[in-house]
Amino acid sequence: MIKADRNNNLRIQSICLMVLVVVAVTYSIYWLRPVLVPLVVALFVVSGVNPILKTLEKRLGVSRIVAAGLTFLSGVVALVIFGLSIWISLVDLSKNQNAYRQRVKDIVNRFEDQTESFLPFAHPIHSPLQEVTPAGADDASEFVDRFLRDGISIVSLALLNLVSTSLVVLIYVFFLLVGNPNSSGTSATVREIDTQIRSYLGLKTVISIFTGLAFGTALWLFGVPMAFTFGVLAFLLNFVPNVGPIVASLLPVPLIVLDPVGSMAWMIAAISVTCTIQAISGNVVEPKIMGDSSDLHPVTILLALMFWGMMWGVIGMFLATPMTAAMKIMLERIDSTKPIASLMAGRLQQPDEKLATT
């Protein structure tokens, strides 16, 4: 009896300690996000770039530091091109501000005219809608001005934050690549994590590139402003499972609807084509090519998106799937946490399997 009570007390103490450790780790992850976010991003980038770096060393016959320097410069050039493209698109959008304002006024006036024609009390002299129409149009144009002004300022601030974070990531990447870690001395768990993350990121990057190209090209063919920017955003948001493609499909909708010369058929065609591209990429191409490379249940991925998005924001949502896959691999290596890893993968052990193993 005394031994049973002692075991129960030890079990309760272990559970309490585990809860305290989880709380402490969660708080540390949130509190140290300015340091951890660029470091984790750099680790994933190094995992994907390392084979390319070895190829440069062999083909060009250069040292590792030179190859790392070339990789760093390529990242800086890509970052500058991306920033300039977004800034040029924003400038073009601000130049067309008057056209969008007039388009909103036309939509408001048309809507109010149609509403007035259906009202039984409508009168050419005493109709109350005639008194509201100018104010409604003015409010709509003011809304467009405020939307464009606030939108441009928010995007500009986000762009500056992205550039500063990307520069820190590139510095981390450079020094991690120069370090030239000895892969023969790494453990089997680290090699498995590196292989799975590299496979996931490689396939996801290829699919995202073609999705972004198709998405941006379709918008460009329809004459939608900021087509290149929306294509780049479609490429980036494709790394966020489930939520990212939906957001990418919705982003160009306001510019399509408010296009000054766009007809209803043109709007329907543009929205349908872009949504179809995202649907085919996410529901046909990606499952066929990637399969279950992350080995995670969809519910686990959704919970990971919520948790890491709450901890690290948008970047946490980008990193949610590979980080959760790495955690699952580590949990599989420990006997006491193997059931948790199986639950994350959606593989529940049946009672007859438990009896067979005993």
Rosetta blueprint (number, residue, H / E / L):
1 M L
2 I H
3 K H
4 A H
5 D H
6 R H
7 N H
8 N H
9 N H
10 L H
11 R H
12 I H
13 Q H
14 S H
15 I H
16 C H
17 L H
18 M H
19 V H
20 L H
21 V H
22 V H
23 V H
24 A H
25 V H
26 T H
27 Y H
28 S H
29 I H
30 Y H
31 W H
32 L L
33 R H
34 P H
35 V H
36 L H
37 V H
38 P H
39 L H
40 V H
41 V H
42 A H
43 L H
44 F H
45 V H
46 V H
47 S H
48 G H
49 V H
50 N H
51 P H
52 I H
53 L H
54 K H
55 T H
56 L H
57 E H
58 K H
59 R H
60 L H
61 G L
62 V L
63 S L
64 R H
65 I H
66 V H
67 A H
68 A H
69 G H
70 L H
71 T H
72 F H
73 L H
74 S H
75 G H
76 V H
77 V H
78 A H
79 L H
80 V H
81 I H
82 F H
83 G H
84 L H
85 S H
86 I H
87 W H
88 I H
89 S H
90 L H
91 V H
92 D H
93 L H
94 S H
95 K H
96 N L
97 Q H
98 N H
99 A H
100 Y H
101 R H
102 Q H
103 R H
104 V H
105 K H
106 D H
107 I H
108 V H
109 N H
110 R H
111 F H
112 E H
113 D H
114 Q H
115 T H
116 E H
117 S H
118 F H
119 L L
120 P L
121 F L
122 A L
123 H L
124 P L
125 I L
126 H L
127 S L
128 P H
129 L H
130 Q H
131 E H
132 V H
133 T H
134 P H
135 A H
136 G H
137 A H
138 D H
139 D H
140 A H
141 S H
142 E H
143 F H
144 V H
145 D H
146 R H
147 F H
148 L H
149 R H
150 D H
151 G H
152 I H
153 S H
154 I H
155 V H
156 S H
157 L H
158 A H
159 L H
160 L H
161 N H
162 L H
163 V H
164 S H
165 T H
166 S H
167 L H
168 V H
169 V H
170 L H
171 I H
172 Y H
173 V H
174 F H
175 F H
176 L H
177 L H
178 V H
179 G H
180 N L
181 P L
182 N L
183 S H
184 S H
185 G H
186 T L
187 S L
188 A H
189 T H
190 V H
191 R H
192 E H
193 I H
194 D H
195 T H
196 Q H
197 I H
198 R H
199 S H
200 Y H
201 L H
202 G H
203 L H
204 K H
205 T H
206 V H
207 I H
208 S H
209 I H
210 F H
211 T H
212 G H
213 L H
214 A H
215 F H
216 G H
217 T H
218 A H
219 L H
220 W H
221 L H
222 F L
223 G L
224 V L
225 P L
226 M L
227 A H
228 F H
229 T H
230 F H
231 G H
232 V H
233 L H
234 A H
235 F H
236 L H
237 L H
238 N L
239 F L
240 V L
241 P L
242 N L
243 V H
244 G H
245 P H
246 I H
247 V H
248 A H
249 S H
250 L H
251 L L
252 P L
253 V H
254 P H
255 L H
256 I H
257 V H
258 L L
259 D L
260 P L
261 V L
262 G L
263 S L
264 M H
265 A H
266 W H
267 M H
268 I H
269 A H
270 A H
271 I H
272 S H
273 V H
274 T H
275 C H
276 T H
277 I H
278 Q H
279 A H
280 I H
281 S H
282 G H
283 N H
284 V H
285 V H
286 E H
287 P H
288 K H
289 I H
290 M H
291 G L
292 D L
293 S L
294 S L
295 D L
296 L L
297 H L
298 P H
299 V H
300 T H
301 I H
302 L H
303 L H
304 A H
305 L H
306 M H
307 F H
308 W H
309 G H
310 M H
311 M H
312 W H
313 G H
314 V H
315 I H
316 G H
317 M H
318 F H
319 L H
320 A H
321 T H
322 P H
323 M H
324 T H
325 A H
326 A H
327 M H
328 K H
329 I H
330 M H
331 L H
332 E H
333 R L
334 I L
335 D H
336 S H
337 T H
338 K H
339 P H
340 I H
341 A H
342 S H
343 L H
344 M H
345 A H
346 G L
347 R L
348 L L
349 Q L
350 Q L
351 P H
352 D H
353 E H
354 K H
355 L H
356 A H
357 T H
358 T L
